[in-house]
Amino acid sequence: MGERMDETRVIQKIETDRRQQVREVLQQVSAALKEKGYNPTFHITGYLLSGDPAYITYHQNARNIIRRVERDEILEELINSYLERR
C-alpha cells in the first residue's frame, strides 16, 4: 500500500510540473502576441478552436513554443485556473 501512495505522489508531481509548463507557454506566447500588437485572448482562442498555428505569431518563437503542449492541455489548464479562482 505504501508503494501506491508513492506512485500517486509522483503522478501528482508530474501533473504539477506539466501545469507549470503550460502556464509558462501561455505567458510567453501572450507576451509575444502583445509585443506585436495582437490581442492574446483572441489569437490564443482562435488557435485553440481551429488548431491553426497561423493565429500565433512567429515573434519570439511563439508559434513553436505553443506547439510544445497539446491544445487540450492548454484548455484544461485554462479551465482549472478559472475554476480555482471562483
C-alpha positions as CSV (number, residue, x, y, z in Angstrom):
1,M,0.0,0.0,0.0
2,G,2.9,2.4,0.7
3,E,4.1,2.0,-2.9
4,R,0.8,3.1,-4.3
5,M,0.9,6.3,-2.2
6,D,4.4,7.0,-3.5
7,E,3.2,6.4,-7.1
8,T,0.4,8.8,-6.6
9,R,2.7,11.4,-5.3
10,V,4.9,11.0,-8.4
11,I,2.0,11.3,-10.7
12,Q,0.8,14.5,-8.9
13,K,4.3,15.9,-9.2
14,I,4.3,15.3,-12.9
15,E,0.9,16.9,-13.3
16,T,2.1,19.9,-11.3
17,D,5.2,20.2,-13.4
18,R,3.1,19.9,-16.6
19,R,0.6,22.5,-15.4
20,Q,3.5,24.9,-14.8
21,Q,4.9,24.2,-18.2
22,V,1.5,25.0,-19.8
23,R,1.3,28.2,-17.8
24,E,4.8,29.3,-18.9
25,V,4.0,28.6,-22.5
26,L,0.8,30.7,-22.3
27,Q,2.7,33.5,-20.6
28,Q,5.5,33.5,-23.3
29,V,3.0,33.3,-26.2
30,S,0.8,36.0,-24.7
31,A,3.8,38.3,-24.2
32,A,5.0,37.8,-27.8
33,L,1.5,38.5,-29.1
34,K,1.2,41.7,-27.1
35,E,4.6,42.9,-28.3
36,K,3.4,42.5,-31.9
37,G,0.2,44.5,-31.0
38,Y,-2.1,41.5,-31.2
39,N,-4.9,40.6,-28.7
40,P,-3.6,37.5,-27.0
41,T,-7.1,36.3,-25.9
42,F,-8.4,36.4,-29.5
43,H,-5.4,34.8,-31.0
44,I,-5.0,32.0,-28.5
45,T,-8.7,31.3,-28.6
46,G,-8.5,31.1,-32.4
47,Y,-5.6,28.7,-32.2
48,L,-7.4,26.5,-29.6
49,L,-10.6,26.3,-31.5
50,S,-9.2,25.8,-35.0
51,G,-5.8,24.2,-34.4
52,D,-4.4,26.7,-37.0
53,P,-1.0,27.9,-35.8
54,A,-1.3,30.9,-38.0
55,Y,-3.1,32.6,-35.2
56,I,0.2,32.6,-33.3
57,T,3.0,34.9,-34.3
58,Y,6.5,33.7,-35.1
59,H,7.8,36.6,-33.0
60,Q,9.9,35.4,-30.0
61,N,9.5,31.9,-31.4
62,A,5.9,31.9,-30.0
63,R,4.5,29.6,-32.7
64,N,7.0,26.9,-31.9
65,I,6.6,27.4,-28.2
66,I,2.8,26.9,-28.2
67,R,3.3,23.6,-30.0
68,R,5.2,22.2,-27.1
69,V,1.9,21.5,-25.4
70,E,-1.3,19.9,-26.7
71,R,-4.3,22.1,-27.2
72,D,-6.3,20.0,-24.8
73,E,-3.7,20.6,-22.1
74,I,-4.0,24.3,-22.6
75,L,-7.8,24.2,-22.4
76,E,-7.6,22.0,-19.3
77,E,-5.2,24.5,-17.6
78,L,-7.3,27.5,-18.5
79,I,-10.4,25.8,-17.1
80,N,-8.6,24.7,-13.9
81,S,-7.3,28.2,-13.4
82,Y,-10.7,29.7,-13.9
83,L,-12.4,27.2,-11.5
84,E,-9.7,27.6,-8.8
85,R,-10.3,31.4,-8.8
86,R,-14.0,31.2,-8.3
